[in-house]
Amino acid sequence: MQNQQLSKKLSYVLRHKPEEFGLQLDAQGWVDVAELLRALHARGHEAKLEQLHNVVATNDKQRFSLSTDGTKIRANQGHSVAVDLALAAVAPPELLYHGTATRFLDSIRKDGLRSGSRQHVHLSADAETAEAVGRRHGKPVVLIVQAGRLHWAGGLFYLSANGVWLTEAVPPPFLELEE
Ligand code: HQG
């Protein structure tokens, strides 16, 4: 398996469908590295420990973390399965950004940003990153999130290990279109 394929497979297993590989994440989303490699192997996906380490270290978005003793691995964010990443709530910067596609704008204007199938709404620290996130869905558009005001109003914010800002929802009054 190539590194990118392994990365995609890891995202799938560690964020969305561990049970499809006969795996169970612990409460914080960790899974035993040796068990994971065995589960991949059993389904015809060959990967060695060294390659796994390489993918964790070089992944473009730093999507995965190894435990300090190296025996466990988890996804840093993006889960649809219920896990408690045990991130501490922190004060966000005044402004954060959310990239989406133009076709979602009407619905977002009405309902605000919702986490949908994932556990959180994902926000970016800069508009360029947000635009790239939005492009995954179609014609990209960047929304400015009044994160400071939302935090002041009681919204909880978390910063994942790979620099993605997470929050539960962003109501319409805290959103504006970037010019
Ligand atoms: C949209 C990638 C209609 C939302 C990225 C988004 C990110 C609404 C889509 C991470 C809505 C969900 C997550 C509403 C939100 N009505 N549409 N009320 N509220 N939406 O993929 O943020 O490469 O689940 O705007 O870098 O695009 O996977 O979320 O367009 O960090 O590591 O519903 O995924 O990282 O799409 O991306 P997603 P996202 P990875």
Residues whose N, C-alpha, C, O or C-beta is under 5 A from the ligand:
A	BS01	HQG	K61 R63 G78 G99 T100 A101 F104 S107 I108 D111 G112 L113 R114 G116 R118 H122 V133 H137 V164
